Amino acid sequence: MQLQETLQLSIQTPMLIRIFLLGLIGLFLALLVTPLYTAAAYRYKWWKKARKDAWSGGAATVYHKLHAEKHKRNIPTMAGLTFIVPVVIITLFANLDRGQTWLPLAGLIGAGLVGLADDVLNIRSSGGIAGMRAKLKFGLYSVVALAGGWWFYAKLDVTSVYIPGFEHVQIGALVIALFWFVVVATANSVNISDGLDGLAGGLLVSSFLAYSLICLVEGKYALAGFCLTIVGALLSYTWFNIFPARFFMGDAGAFALGTALGIIAMQTDTIYVLPIIGAVFVMETGSVIINRVSRKLRNGKRVFKSSPLHHHFEAIGWPETKVTMRFWVMGQVAAVTGIVVFLVGQYV
């Protein structure tokens, strides 16, 4: 379908009102849930334990030096519950659609539970590894992603991937492997980027806003509503997570949202624009990979002073708030660029 024909689809005013209302309800319900979470978090001391190892390997000495003062504060984790719970409730009662919202909702819940287990272990840890072992977490998360991939292939009957200029390329059951890769890569990238107050929240708001527009253009209105529900709930979380953060989303929030974002990219058949919309997430993950490879090939030498990339900029003297807000700007530019590429792709 050409772009003009797509945009001429009857997006009736009542439908648009309903979609935007889902976002507003998400915001206000999250604002109601937040005090309940905060009271429990501070009462039961759900304090986030700092990681001892760097993402790129070795001791996280630069990270601890940069955030020494922050680690003296007791800051609770698992605040992903403040937006996961509202999104689940709203979707179940007001926006449940077998073809559009079942899968991202299930992915959000499944990945959120894996992340929640990791957060609980982090809170209870008194030494050694602060959280679930990486291999176990990756295995559990892969199960969630593969289950989603199977549903995508077997129940939604998707066997192809759209590539601009080549139309739909049939890949059959390999779509399950592609689904797994996209979801796991996106979720881990979001998790890696969740390292500064307000950073991941602001970036994810831009990403889900971009995908809400893509869903509207494609006529996937329930999925657009799901994206805006997340945006609304995330705005509430980000309000309290901005420096100095009252709490952190933890793995529960990062993995849940990263999973949902990857699934939505697959459902809209736009994995070619996902790396553009999520360009900051790609840079963050890339910096970790580059440093890890450099340490192995260059006798421990690093390309970046610290990774992910946001810590490198802190290490060269940028204040945390400056890094966060400039990354937000880059995320917004990336989101708009991704939308433009998507719209152009409708013509090809």
N, C-alpha and C positions, 0 to 999 in steps of 0.2 A: 504494500500500500504506500503510495506516494505521500510526502509530507502534507501537501495541501489537503488531500483526502482525509488524512488522519486528523488534522486540526479542525476539519469541518464536522467531525463527529459531534453529535449533540450532547455536549457537556452541559446539561441543564443546570440552571441556577440552584434548584433544590439539592442536586447531587453535590455541587461545589460547596454549598452551605454545610451539608452533612459531613463532607470530608474535612473542612476546616474546623468544624465543631469538634471532631475527634481529636484534633491537635490541641484545642483549647481545654477540652475535658482532660486530656492527658496531662497538661500543665497543672491544672487545679487539683486533680487527684494526687499527683506526685507531691504537690505542696502540702496536701493533707497527710500523706503517708510519711513524709520526711520527719516531722516532729516525733512520730511514733518510733521510727528507726533510731533517731538521734538519742531519744531517752533510753532505749534498750542498749544502744552501742556504748554510751558512756556509763551506764549503770553496770553492765557486764564486762566492760573493758575490752572491747573488740579492737585492741590496738594493732596497728599494722607493724609487722616486724621487718626491718630493713634487710634487703638481700646482701649477702656477703660476697657473692661472685659477680663479676661483670658479665654483661650479655655476650661480650666477645671473648670471654675466657679470662682466667686469672682473678686476682682479688680486685674488688671494686673500690680501690683506694681513692681515686679521683672523685667518684660519686659520693663517698662518705665525707670527704673533705668539703665538697660543695654544699652538702646538706646536713652538716654536723648540727647546726642549730635546730633544723626542722626535726631531726631525730630525737632531740631532747624533749619535744612535745609529744604527748600521747594523742595520736590521730587515729580514729577508728577506720576500719576497712569494711568491705561488704556493702557499701552504700549503693552498689548496683541494684540492690533490692528496692530502692526508692523509685526507680523507673521501670524495673522489670515487672514488679507487682501491678502497677497501674496499667502498663501496656497489656499484660495478660488479661486482667479483668475487663478492660474496655474491649479488647478484641473478641473475647469469649462471649460477651453479652451484647455487643453492638456492631461487630465487624467480622464475623466468622464466615469465611467463604472457602469451600473445599478446594477450588482451583487456584485460589490466590493467597489466602492468609493462613491456611492450615500449616503449610510447610515452614514458612518463616517463623510462625509462632512456636511450632514444635522445636525448631532449631534453636530459637531464643531460649526456650525452657531447658532443653537438653544440655546445651553448652553452658547455660547459666548454672545448672546443677553441678556440672563438673568443676566450674570455676568456684562455686560456693564451697565445695568440698576442699578445694585447695586453700581457700581463704580461711576456713575453719582450722585446718592444719597449721596455717601460718600463725593464726592467733594463739593456738595452743602450744606452739613450738617454744622450747626454752634453750635451744642451742642446735648447732648443726644446720641442716637444711630447713629454711623457713618456708614450709609448704610441701606440697606433693612433689615427689620425684618427677623429673622432666619426662622420662620414658613412660611412666605410668599415666601421667597427664596427657601426653601425646596419644597414647593408645586409646584411652577413654574418649578423648575428643575425636579421634579418627572414627570410632564406632558411631558417634553421633553424626559425623559428616557422611559416612558411607550409608547409614540408614536413610539419611535425607536424600542422598544420591539415588538410592534404590527407589524410593517413593517418586522422585522426579522422573525416573525412567519408566518404571512399571505402572504407576498409577496416573501420572500426568501425561504419559506417553510422549515424552520428549526424547528424540534420538538424533537431534542435529544441533549445530551451533552456527550462529549468524556471523559472517565475516564480510564487512563492506567490500563490494566489488566481486564477491564470489557467491553472494546470496547465502542460502543455508547449506552447510556442508554436513552430510550424513555421517555420523560416527557410531551409530548403534549403541550397544551397551557400554562403549567407552565413555559415554556421557557421565556414567557413574564416577569413573576415575577423574574426569575433568571437574565434576561437581566437588569431589573430595578435595582436589588440589586448590580450587578457587576459594572454597570455604575455609580450609585450614590456613592457607596463606593469608587471607584477609583477617581472620581472627587473631592470628599471631602478630600480624603487623599492627593491629589496633592495640593489642596487649603491650607490645614493645613501646608504642608511642605514649602510653599512659604513665608518664614519668614526671610531669610537672603539674602544679596546681592549675586546673582549668584547661589544660592542653587537649586531652583526648575528647572531653565534652564539647568544646568549641569546634574541633575538627569534624566530629561526628554529626553535629547539627548541620554543618554545610553539606556533608555527604548525603545525609538522608533527605535534606531539602532538595538537593539535585535529583535524587531518585524519585521523589514524590512528583516532580515535574515530568520526568521521563515516563512514569506510570500513567500520569494524566494524558500525555500525548498518545500513549499506546492504548488508552481506553481501559486500563486496569485500575478501576476506581477503588476497589476494596484494598488493593495493594498500596495505592496512593494514600488512602486513609491510614493504613498501617504505618507507613513511613512518617506521616504527620503526627500520629499518636506518639511515636518514638521521639520526634522532634520536640513536641510539647513537654513530655516527661523529662527529656534531656535538658531542656532549658531550666527547669526547676533544679535539677541536680547541679548544673553548671553554675547557677546563681550562688550556691553554697560551696562549690568546689573552687571558685576563683580565689587566688592568693589573698590572705592565708587560708588554706583549705580547712573547712570544718571536718571533712571526711574524704575518703578515697573510694572510687567505685570498686576496686579490687578486681580479681580475676572473674568473679561472677558477672560483673558488668561488662568488662572489656571483651571477654569471650562471647558473651551473649550477643552484644551489639555487632561485633566483628562477624559472627556467624550469620546474623540476620542480614547484614549488608552484603555478604558474599552470596547468600541465597537469593536475595532480591536481584542482584546482578545476573544470576543465572535465569531467574524467572522472566526478566525483561529481555533476555537474550542480548545483553549489552556488556559482556565481559571485556570487550575491546575498549570500552571507555572507563571501566573500573579503575585501572591503574592511573588514569588521568584525574578522575574525580578524587581518588585517594592518593594523589601524588606525594603528599607529605608522609603518609604511611609508608609508601614505597621508599622514599628517601631515608626514613628512620630505619627501616629494616635493612636497606642496602648498606648503611653505615656500619651496622652490626656485622654483616657478612664481610665487608671489606676489612674491618679491623681484625676479625677472627682469622681470615685468610692471611692477612699481613703478619699477624703474630706467629703463625705457623711457618711461613715462608721466609720471614726476615728476622728470625731469632728473637721473637718477642716484641719487635718494633711495631708501633701502631701508626696508621695514617691519621686518625683522629685522636685528639687528646683523651676523649672518652666517648663511648657510644651507649645508647643511640645518639643521633646527631644533636638533639636538644642539649645534651650534657656537654658536648664539644663546645657549643657556643657559650654555655655557662663557664666552661673552663678557660675560655679566652677573654672573659670579663663581662659578658652580657648579663644584666640582672635577669632573674627568673621570669619576671613579668614581661620584660622586653622580648625574650625568646618566645614566650607563649603567644603574645599578641601578634608578633611578626609571623609566626607559624600559622596563626588564625587567618591572617591576610593571605598568605600563600595558599591555604586550604580553600578560601573563598574564591580566589582566582582560578584555582584548579577545578573547583566545582563548576564554575561558569564555563571554563574551557571545555570540560567534559560534556556539558549540555550542548554547546555549540557543535562539537564533533558528532554527538549523537544526532542532532538535527540535520547536519550535513549528510550524515550516513543514511538518512531516510531518502535522500535523493539518488544515492548511488545504486 
